[in-house]
């Protein structure tokens, strides 16, 4: 007997199943994504990205985008603020200095240099 097949969006998936997927794929599952035609008849011709996941009871096709799959594994970076405030550099100050150092580019040929003999 085959398992019932379930099509679910990643947003509507049970958190327990999502935790199991992440635990079973510690390095991500973006390489396992597949493109299939949309199963709803009214959306004929459109493709969706899915991840196939099997449990004991169901066979899931989870609709997920590549960005959503990658975002599941990105951990927020905690900054250690050991630098004193008076030692920090504001990024906007650096950008202003770089802009001030840039010289406008000249287009075309460089101007001819006049020889001293011709001027006399």
C-alpha positions as a Markdown table, in Angstrom:
| # | Residue | x | y | z |
|---|---|---|---|---|
| 1 | Unk | 0.0 | 0.0 | 0.0 |
| 2 | Unk | 1.4 | 3.4 | -1.0 |
| 3 | Unk | 1.6 | 6.4 | 1.3 |
| 4 | Unk | -0.8 | 9.3 | 0.8 |
| 5 | Unk | 0.8 | 12.2 | -1.1 |
| 6 | Unk | 0.6 | 15.6 | 0.4 |
| 7 | Unk | 1.4 | 18.9 | -1.3 |
| 8 | Unk | 2.2 | 21.7 | 1.2 |
| 9 | Unk | 3.8 | 25.1 | 1.2 |
| 10 | Unk | 6.8 | 25.5 | 3.5 |
| 11 | Unk | 4.8 | 28.2 | 5.3 |
| 12 | Unk | 2.0 | 25.8 | 6.2 |
| 13 | Unk | 4.2 | 22.9 | 7.1 |
| 14 | Unk | 4.2 | 21.5 | 10.7 |
| 15 | Unk | 7.2 | 22.8 | 12.7 |
| 16 | Unk | 8.0 | 19.3 | 13.8 |
| 17 | Unk | 8.4 | 18.1 | 10.2 |
| 18 | Unk | 10.5 | 21.2 | 9.3 |
| 19 | Unk | 12.8 | 20.5 | 12.3 |
| 20 | Unk | 13.2 | 16.9 | 11.1 |
| 21 | Unk | 14.0 | 18.0 | 7.6 |
| 22 | Unk | 16.7 | 20.4 | 8.9 |
| 23 | Unk | 18.1 | 17.7 | 11.2 |
| 24 | Unk | 18.3 | 15.2 | 8.4 |
| 25 | Unk | 19.9 | 17.7 | 6.0 |
| 26 | Unk | 22.4 | 19.6 | 8.2 |
| 27 | Unk | 24.2 | 21.1 | 5.2 |
| 28 | Unk | 21.1 | 22.2 | 3.4 |
| 29 | Unk | 18.8 | 20.7 | 0.8 |
| 30 | Unk | 18.9 | 23.3 | -1.9 |
| 31 | Unk | 20.6 | 20.8 | -4.2 |
| 32 | Unk | 17.7 | 18.4 | -3.8 |
| 33 | Unk | 15.0 | 20.8 | -5.1 |
| 34 | Unk | 13.1 | 19.8 | -8.2 |
| 35 | Unk | 11.0 | 21.8 | -10.7 |
| 36 | Unk | 7.6 | 20.4 | -11.5 |
| 37 | Unk | 4.5 | 21.6 | -13.4 |
| 38 | Unk | 2.0 | 23.2 | -11.0 |
| 39 | Unk | -0.5 | 20.5 | -10.0 |
| 40 | Unk | -3.5 | 22.8 | -9.8 |
| 41 | Unk | -5.3 | 22.8 | -13.2 |
| 42 | Unk | -5.9 | 26.6 | -13.2 |
| 43 | Unk | -2.2 | 27.3 | -13.0 |
| 44 | Unk | -1.3 | 25.2 | -16.1 |
| 45 | Unk | 2.1 | 26.0 | -17.6 |
| 46 | Unk | 3.6 | 27.3 | -14.4 |
| 47 | Unk | 6.5 | 25.6 | -12.7 |
| 48 | Unk | 7.0 | 25.3 | -8.9 |
| 49 | Unk | 10.0 | 24.3 | -6.9 |
| 50 | Unk | 9.5 | 21.4 | -4.5 |
| 51 | Unk | 11.4 | 19.2 | -2.0 |
| 52 | Unk | 10.4 | 15.6 | -1.7 |
| 53 | Unk | 10.3 | 14.3 | 1.9 |
| 54 | Unk | 9.1 | 10.9 | 3.1 |
| 55 | Unk | 7.8 | 10.1 | 6.6 |
| 56 | Unk | 6.4 | 6.9 | 8.0 |
| 57 | Unk | 2.8 | 8.0 | 7.2 |
| 58 | Unk | 3.0 | 10.5 | 4.3 |
| 59 | Unk | 5.0 | 11.4 | 1.2 |
| 60 | Unk | 5.3 | 15.2 | 1.2 |
| 61 | Unk | 6.0 | 17.5 | -1.8 |
| 62 | Unk | 6.9 | 20.7 | -0.1 |
| 63 | Unk | 6.7 | 23.9 | -2.2 |
| 64 | Unk | 9.7 | 26.1 | -1.4 |
| 65 | Unk | 11.8 | 28.6 | -3.3 |
| 66 | Unk | 15.6 | 28.4 | -3.5 |
| 67 | Unk | 15.9 | 31.5 | -1.3 |
| 68 | Unk | 13.6 | 30.1 | 1.4 |
| 69 | Unk | 15.6 | 26.8 | 1.4 |
| 70 | Unk | 18.9 | 28.7 | 1.8 |
| 71 | Unk | 17.4 | 31.1 | 4.5 |
| 72 | Unk | 16.6 | 28.1 | 6.7 |
| 73 | Unk | 20.3 | 27.5 | 7.3 |
| 74 | Unk | 21.6 | 31.1 | 7.7 |
| 75 | Unk | 22.2 | 31.8 | 11.3 |
| 76 | Unk | 22.0 | 35.4 | 12.6 |
| 77 | Unk | 25.5 | 36.8 | 13.3 |
| 78 | Unk | 26.0 | 38.1 | 16.8 |
| 79 | Unk | 28.4 | 40.9 | 16.9 |
| 80 | Unk | 30.9 | 41.1 | 19.8 |
| 81 | Unk | 31.2 | 44.8 | 20.6 |
| 82 | Unk | 34.7 | 44.9 | 22.1 |
| 83 | Unk | 35.7 | 48.1 | 20.2 |
| 84 | Unk | 35.3 | 51.3 | 22.2 |
| 85 | Unk | 32.9 | 53.9 | 20.7 |
| 86 | Unk | 35.7 | 56.5 | 20.1 |
| 87 | Unk | 37.7 | 53.9 | 18.1 |
| 88 | Unk | 34.9 | 53.0 | 15.7 |
| 89 | Unk | 34.9 | 54.4 | 12.1 |
| 90 | Unk | 31.6 | 55.5 | 10.5 |
| 91 | Unk | 31.2 | 54.0 | 7.0 |
| 92 | Unk | 29.7 | 57.1 | 5.6 |
| 93 | Unk | 32.9 | 59.0 | 6.4 |
| 94 | Unk | 35.0 | 56.6 | 4.4 |
| 95 | Unk | 32.6 | 56.9 | 1.4 |
| 96 | Unk | 32.8 | 60.7 | 1.5 |
| 97 | Unk | 36.6 | 60.5 | 1.5 |
| 98 | Unk | 36.7 | 58.1 | -1.5 |
| 99 | Unk | 34.3 | 60.3 | -3.5 |
| 100 | Unk | 36.4 | 63.4 | -2.8 |
| 101 | Unk | 39.6 | 61.7 | -4.0 |
| 102 | Unk | 38.1 | 60.7 | -7.4 |
| 103 | Unk | 39.0 | 62.9 | -10.3 |
| 104 | Unk | 36.7 | 63.3 | -13.3 |
| 105 | Unk | 37.9 | 61.3 | -16.3 |
| 106 | Unk | 38.8 | 63.2 | -19.4 |
| 107 | Unk | 37.3 | 61.9 | -22.7 |
| 108 | Unk | 39.0 | 62.1 | -26.0 |
| 109 | Unk | 42.6 | 62.8 | -26.9 |
| 110 | Unk | 44.8 | 64.6 | -24.5 |
| 111 | Unk | 45.5 | 68.2 | -25.4 |
| 112 | Unk | 48.6 | 68.9 | -27.5 |
| 113 | Unk | 51.5 | 70.3 | -25.6 |
| 114 | Unk | 52.8 | 73.5 | -27.0 |
| 115 | Unk | 56.5 | 73.7 | -27.6 |
| 116 | Unk | 58.4 | 76.6 | -26.3 |
| 117 | Unk | 59.9 | 77.3 | -29.8 |
| 118 | Unk | 56.4 | 77.7 | -31.4 |
| 119 | Unk | 55.4 | 80.2 | -28.7 |
| 120 | Unk | 58.3 | 82.5 | -29.4 |
